Amino acid sequence: MFDPTRPKQPRIIAIANQKGGVGKTTTAINLAAGLVEQGARVLLVDLDPQGNASTGLGIGADQRNLTTYDLIVDDAPLVDVIQPSTIPGLWVCPANADLSSADIELVANEKRSFLLHDALRQPSMDSYDLDFILIDCPPSLSLLTVNAMIACHSVLVPLQSEFFALEGLSQLMLTIREVRQTANPKLRIEGVVLTMYDGRNRLSQQVETDARQNLGDLVFQTVIPRNVRVSEAPSYALPVLQYDSLSKGSEAYRALAAELISRHPAARSKEHA
């Protein structure tokens, strides 16, 4: 139930694409870091059993005593699961391989699709004074992804600049439509961001043209280029913005964060102490 005495709640965005290898986790990590650079306070919820977003933000496997598995399956308090990253203003709800069994373990739970929704709205979260919550979804249209879509306000879709890229969007769009009709009527598509873009490549140019013709303003103006620094950064457990702040990849994710904030100025309606 809506509580008018609670402070303004953060914007929750799921980053999803059922196809793997499209830059989903890379976008989650670096968009989060870019938003923090813009002055936002951000929580990244790792909902992928591979746990790569956790690793990429410096949360080692031995540090994940409580994870999103405990949050969803065992009803652990979110404040007990959250860990600070090495970047001030950016927190992580880490994941590990335990999540891979969540779909099976939750089959008998009547509220199985709303568990993440309820967890992210616990009153104890107010103390973090968050502006954005980003959810890094698994590369499949599983119960975990459905949980994310019911929990979030909008879905951001990374789209790799490759052949058949747009065709792969169709099932994801159908899932979003179904969730909107059955469980989250206010769910919307935040936008589509082109990743691994090579401006010298005619195929990348064609994918961009097709995407903008078919999806219009849903496609972010910012495109994320292929950049070796972006690929190297995770091995140092850093976002590319910290690994090489002046790289083309850093500039692109910085621009994406600014573009996202420009769409939601209310998310930064106050200055944080």
N, C-alpha and C positions, 0 to 999 in steps of 0.2 A: 504494500500500500504506500502511496506517495506521502512523504513526511515533509511538510513545508518548513519545518525547523532545521532540517539538514542542509548543509552547504551544497552549492551547485555540484553536480556529479560530473565525472570525467566523460569525455567522448570515447566510446569503445569501438574500435575498428578491427575487424578480423582480416587477416592477410591470407588469402586462400587461392589455390588453384589445384585441381585434382591431379594435374600433371606434374611430375617431379622434374627437377633440374631447370626450373624457369627463373630462379633467382628469388624465390619466395622468402627463405630464411635470411638471405643476404639483404633483401629489402627491409625485412622486419628489424634486423639489427641496426642497419645504417639509417633508416628513417627514424628510429627511436633516438639514435645519437644526434641526428640532425634537428629533431624537435627540441631536444635538451639544449642544443646550441642556441636555439631561438628563444630560450627562456622558459620552456615548458617543463613540467614535472611528469615523468612517464613511467608506466609499468609495462614491461614486456612479459606476457604470459606465454610460456613455451608449451604448446599443446601437441608437439610432434614427438613421438616415442624415440626418434633419433637423438633428440636433445641438442641439436647443433646450435640453436640460438643461445642456449645456456653456455655451451662451450665457447662460442664466439664472443661472449661478454664476460669471460673469465671465471665462470662458475664451474670448477672442476667436478668430475664424477664423485670424488670423495667428499665433496661439500654438499651434496644433494641428499641430506638426511630426510627432508620432507619435500615432496614434489607435487606437481599438478595431479598425479595419480592419487596421492593422499587427500588432496583438496576435493577431488570429484568422487572418488570411490569411498573414502573413509571419512568424509565430511570434516577434514582438518580445517581449523581457522586459517583464513588467507594470510593474516598477519604472521602466523607461525611458518608459513611456506615461503613468503617473500624474502629475498636477500638483496642487499645493495650490490650494485655492480661497482666497478672501479671508477665509474663516471658519476660524479655528484648529480643528483636529480634523476637518475635512472635506476630503477629496481627491476629485478627479475623474479618471476615465479618459475623455477627450473623444472625440467622434465628428464626422465630417463626411460629405459626400455620397459619398465613396469606398465607404462601407459598402453603398450601394445595389447594387453589383455583386458583393457577397460571395457571395450564393446561387449565382450562376452559376460563379464562380471556384472554389468549394469542391465542386462536383458530383463531381469525380474523386477527392476526398480521402476515404479510407476512414474516417478519424476525424472527418469533417466535423461531426458532431453533438456531439462531446465536446471541441472545441477550447477553448471558454470554460471548461468545467469544469476542464480541466487548467491553463489559464492562471491561474485564480483560486486555485489551490492550490500555486503555486510557493513553495518554502521561503523565497525572498527576501522574500516578503510578510510574514513573521513580524515583521520590524523595525517595521512600522507598528502592530502591536498593535491591530488593528481589532476592533470589537465587531459591526458590521453592514456588509454589502455590499449595496447596493440596485442593481438592474439596471433601467434604464428601457428597456423593450422597444419595438420599432416597432409601429405600429398595424396589424399584420397577423400571420397565423399562418404566418410564413416560417421558413426555416432558422435565422435569427437568433433568433427567439422560441423555437424548439425548443432551440437551444444554451443559452439562458437557463434554460429549464425543466429541462434536464439538469444544469446547473451549480448550480441553487439548491436550497435546502431547502424553500421554500414560495413560493406565488404570492399576491400581494396584488392584488385586482381593484377598480379604481375604477369605480363604476357611476353614470352620470349619472341624475339624477332626472327622467326623461322617459318618454313613452309607448314601449312595446315594449322598455324597458330590460332586463327579465329575459329576454326572448326572445333577445336578443343574446348572452346568457351561454352558451347551449347549446353552440355550437361550441367555445368556449374550454374548457368543462368536458370535452367529448369529447377535446380535444387533451391536456389534463392527464391524463385517464384513460389515453390511449394511451401517453404518456411514462412514466407510472407502471408500466404493464404491460411495457414494452419496455426502458427504459433507466435509470429512476430510481425504483425501487420505494418509496423513502421520501418521495417528493414529496407534499406536501399543500397544501391551500388555506389560506393564512394567514388570509384573511378578505376580506370585501367591504366597501368604504367608499363610502357615498353621497356624491356630489359635486354641486356646483351646486344645492344644496338651498335651496328657498324655503319656509319654514314657513307663509307666508300663502297659498301656492298649493295648491289641493286635489289637483292632480296629483302634486306632490312628496310630499304626505302619503300618497296612495294607493300610490305606488311604494315608499315606506318600509314601509307596512303589508304589501304583497305580498312584499317582500324578506324581512322578518322572519318572515312566516308560512311562506315556502318554504325559507328558508335558515337560520333559527334563529340559533344563536350564532355562525354564520359572519359575520354582519353586525356590524361594529364598532358600539359604542354611539355613538361620535363620528360626527357628520355634518358635512360641509364645506359651509358656506353659499355662496350666490352673494354675492360681495363685490368691490366695485370695486377695492379695494386689492390683492387677489390678482391681478387682471387687469393692474394697472399695474406691479407689481413687476418682471416680466421685462424691461421696457423700461429699467430701471435696473440690470439684471444683478445683481439681489438677490433672495433669498427674501423673501416677505412678512414673515417674522419680523424681518428686518433693516430692511426698507423702512418698515413701520409696525407696530411691535411690539405696539401696543395694539388693532389692528383685530380685528374678529370672525374674519377669516380666520386671523390669527396665533393667536388663542386656540384655534381649532378644530384647527389642525395641531399645536399644542403638546399639546392633549388627545389627539390621535391618537397622537403619539409616546409619551406616557405610557402609553396603553392598550397599545400594542405592547410596550413594555418590561415592563409588568406580566405579559404573557404569556410573556416570556422573561427572567426575572430572572437566569438563568445567564449571559446575554450581558453583564451588568454585575456579574460575580461578584467583581471586584477593583477597587480604586481605582487609577487611572492616575497615574503621577508627573507 
